[in-house]
Amino acid sequence: MSARKKVLITDRFSQEALMTLQSLPFLQLQTSATPQIQPQDLSGVHGLIIRSRTQITEEHLKAAKDLQVIITATSGFDHIDLKACQKWGISTMFTPDANIESAAQLTWSLVLSAANNILQAHKSAKAGTWKDSLPAGLELNRKTYGIIGLGRIGSRVAEIANAFNMTVVAYDPYADEQQFRNAEAERLAFEEVLKRSDVVSFHVPATEETHNMLNRSNLEYANRGLIIINTSRGQVISEMDLCDALSQGWVGFAGLDVFEKEPLPRTSRLLNYPNVILTPHIGAYTNEAFQKASDQAALKLTRFFMDGSTTDTLPPKAAWYGAPVPYSNNKS
């Protein structure tokens, strides 16, 4: 191998994975003081490891004359201009397996919080009003769980739903029949999932196809009292239409980890509803997911510079992903 490859790491990265890369004689590592980088910061850089607070645009790539590979230690990739990467011949990879367990766990944390009115019950207990004013909870046994996007995370969520003895239905136009069989899920159209489900959760990327896929036109005929969970991307749901549906009683509860704008503006209508739980984009925010993403990114970078091999390349081959739709200040 010829001259050392200069690698820039722009965001949080595990110390163990960093030490692994530092031990390799063919790499020269540099870290950024902030996730937000300027085009000139990529001058002379051969490899880039980022997370989703680092936005990569064509302006960055124009200045990155030596850049060969970008690895995002995330399962999302809407912070990267993939068309520009292809135009400039830059290999791009992500770590889609790293946060499966963490994202599925958060999804179910929100589901159970909704089913048992945990947030309202917590406030009632602290206020000393006990449970007399609380709405009754919901037993999930024998209810119907709808999944939008039966990929890695959606399939894990389905596995847990089956353990609760729920009927699982799903919408994913790009998953094959074996995926549905493995998840023990019935394939339905998107609208039918909304009509039949007691709980529905979203596990899709932010693309032109999924942008505002849940909106007034389909919320109007969704199952009344539906619990809606979103731990995927904020643009998947029209927040204005969801708020209207909450106000009209069409939706019984919403648990949201992602938003159209992040951080969530203090003027958001979502802050006004007692039957909404909001979390600050923590689907991948566990020690384990962070370590796995760092380890996988380090391994991908090492293999790329050792023999040119790539895995989990972007854009993904699945047609579902289409053209990614970037959004503001994503923090996964």
Residue pairs with C-beta under 8 A, 6 or more apart in sequence:
1 26
1 305
1 306
4 25
4 26
4 27
4 28
5 26
5 27
5 28
5 46
5 47
5 68
5 305
6 28
6 30
6 44
6 45
6 46
6 47
6 66
7 21
7 27
7 28
7 29
7 30
7 45
7 46
7 47
7 48
7 49
7 301
8 30
8 31
8 32
8 37
8 41
8 42
8 45
8 47
8 48
8 49
9 18
9 29
9 30
9 31
9 32
9 49
9 50
10 31
10 32
10 34
10 35
10 37
10 48
10 49
10 50
10 51
10 54
11 32
11 35
11 50
11 51
11 53
11 54
11 73
12 51
12 290
13 31
13 49
13 73
13 294
13 297
14 290
14 291
14 294
14 295
16 291
16 294
16 295
17 291
17 294
17 295
17 297
17 298
18 29
18 31
18 294
18 298
20 295
20 298
20 302
21 27
21 29
21 298
21 301
21 302
22 29
24 302
26 305
26 306
27 47
27 301
27 305
30 45
32 41
35 50
35 51
35 53
35 54
36 53
36 54
36 55
37 54
37 60
39 59
39 60
39 62
39 63
39 64
40 63
42 48
42 60
42 61
42 63
42 64
42 67
43 63
43 64
43 65
43 66
44 66
45 64
45 66
45 67
46 66
46 67
46 68
46 69
46 305
47 67
47 68
47 69
47 70
47 71
47 301
47 304
47 305
48 56
48 64
48 67
48 69
48 70
48 71
49 70
49 71
49 72
49 73
49 297
49 298
49 301
50 56
50 70
50 71
50 72
50 73
50 79
50 80
51 72
51 73
51 74
51 293
51 332
52 72
52 74
52 76
52 78
52 79
52 330
52 331
52 332
53 79
53 329
53 330
53 331
54 72
54 79
55 79
55 80
55 326
56 70
56 79
56 80
56 81
56 84
56 85
57 81
57 84
58 81
58 84
58 87
58 88
61 67
61 81
61 84
61 85
61 87
61 88
61 90
62 88
64 88
64 90
67 88
67 90
68 90
68 91
68 304
69 90
69 91
69 92
69 93
69 301
69 304
69 305
69 310
70 80
70 85
70 90
70 91
70 92
70 93
71 92
71 93
71 94
71 95
71 297
71 300
71 301
72 79
72 80
72 92
72 93
72 94
72 95
72 297
72 314
73 94
73 95
73 98
73 293
73 294
73 296
73 297
74 94
74 95
74 98
74 99
74 284
74 293
74 332
75 94
75 95
75 96
75 97
75 98
75 99
75 103
75 152
75 153
75 284
75 332
76 94
76 205
76 206
76 233
76 330
76 332
77 92
77 94
77 205
77 314
77 315
77 324
78 205
78 206
78 233
78 324
78 325
78 326
78 327
78 330
79 326
79 330
80 92
80 314
80 324
81 326
82 92
82 314
82 315
82 324
83 323
85 91
85 92
85 314
91 304
91 310
91 313
92 313
92 314
93 300
93 304
93 310
93 311
93 312
93 313
93 314
94 312
94 314
95 292
95 293
95 296
95 297
95 300
95 312
96 152
96 312
96 316
97 152
97 292
97 296
97 312
98 284
98 289
98 292
98 293
98 296
99 153
99 283
99 284
99 286
99 289
99 292
99 293
99 332
100 152
100 153
100 156
101 156
101 288
101 289
102 283
102 284
102 285
102 286
102 288
102 289
103 153
103 203
103 231
103 283
103 284
103 289
104 153
104 156
104 157
104 160
105 286
106 231
106 257
106 279
106 282
106 283
107 153
107 157
107 201
107 203
107 229
107 231
107 283
108 157
108 160
110 229
110 231
110 255
110 256
110 257
110 277
110 279
111 140
111 199
111 201
111 227
111 229
111 255
112 118
113 119
113 255
113 277
114 138
114 199
114 227
114 229
114 252
114 253
114 254
114 255
114 277
115 137
115 138
115 139
115 140
115 199
115 227
116 137
116 138
117 134
117 135
117 137
118 277
119 274
119 277
120 134
120 135
120 274
120 275
121 131
121 134
124 130
124 131
124 133
124 134
138 198
138 227
140 164
140 165
140 166
140 198
140 199
141 164
141 165
141 166
142 165
142 166
142 167
143 166
143 167
143 198
143 199
144 166
144 167
144 168
144 169
144 196
144 197
144 198
144 199
145 157
145 158
145 161
145 164
145 166
145 167
145 168
145 169
145 197
145 198
145 199
145 200
145 201
146 168
146 169
146 170
146 171
146 188
146 193
146 194
146 196
146 197
146 199
146 200
146 201
147 154
147 157
147 158
147 161
147 168
147 169
147 170
147 171
147 172
147 183
147 185
147 193
147 200
147 201
147 203
148 154
148 170
148 171
148 172
148 190
148 193
148 200
148 201
148 202
148 203
148 204
148 213
149 171
149 172
149 202
149 203
149 204
149 232
149 320
150 158
150 170
150 171
150 172
150 175
150 179
150 180
150 183
150 185
150 203
151 172
151 175
151 203
151 318
151 320
153 203
153 231
153 232
154 170
154 172
154 183
154 201
154 203
155 179
155 182
155 183
157 201
157 203
158 168
158 170
158 183
158 184
158 185
159 183
161 168
162 168
162 183
162 184
166 199
167 186
168 183
168 184
168 185
168 186
169 185
169 186
169 187
169 188
169 192
169 193
169 196
169 197
170 180
170 183
170 185
170 186
170 187
170 188
170 193
171 187
171 188
171 189
171 190
171 192
171 193
172 179
172 187
172 320
173 320
174 318
174 319
174 320
177 187
180 186
180 187
188 196
190 213
190 218
191 218
191 221
193 200
194 200
194 214
194 218
194 219
194 221
194 222
194 223
194 226
195 221
195 222
195 223
196 223
197 223
197 226
198 223
198 225
198 226
198 227
199 226
199 227
199 229
200 226
200 227
200 228
200 229
201 228
201 229
201 230
201 231
202 214
202 229
202 230
202 231
202 232
202 236
202 237
203 231
203 232
204 210
204 213
204 232
204 233
204 236
204 320
205 232
205 233
205 320
205 321
205 324
206 232
206 233
206 234
206 235
206 236
206 324
206 325
206 326
206 327
207 320
207 321
207 322
207 323
207 324
207 325
208 322
208 323
208 325
209 320
209 322
210 233
210 235
210 236
211 235
211 236
211 325
212 235
212 236
212 237
212 238
212 241
213 236
213 237
214 228
214 236
214 237
214 238
214 241
214 242
215 237
215 238
215 241
216 238
216 241
216 244
216 245
219 241
219 242
219 244
219 245
219 250
219 251
220 250
222 245
222 250
222 251
224 249
224 250
224 252
225 251
225 252
226 250
226 251
226 252
227 251
227 252
227 253
227 254
227 255
228 237
228 242
228 251
228 253
228 254
228 255
229 254
229 255
229 256
230 236
230 237
230 254
230 255
230 256
230 257
230 258
231 257
231 258
231 283
232 258
233 258
233 327
233 330
234 256
234 258
234 259
234 260
234 261
234 262
234 327
235 260
235 325
235 327
236 258
237 256
239 259
239 260
239 268
239 269
239 270
240 269
242 251
242 254
242 270
243 269
243 270
243 273
245 251
246 254
246 273
246 275
246 276
252 275
253 275
253 276
253 277
254 270
254 273
254 275
254 276
254 277
255 276
255 277
255 279
256 270
256 276
256 277
256 278
256 279
257 278
257 279
257 280
257 281
257 282
257 283
258 281
258 283
259 268
259 270
259 278
259 281
260 327
260 328
261 327
261 328
261 329
262 280
262 281
262 327
262 328
262 329
262 330
262 331
263 280
263 329
263 331
264 270
264 271
264 278
264 280
270 276
270 278
271 278
280 331
281 330
281 331
281 332
283 332
284 290
284 293
284 332
285 332
300 310
300 311
300 312
303 309
303 310
303 311
304 310
315 321
315 324
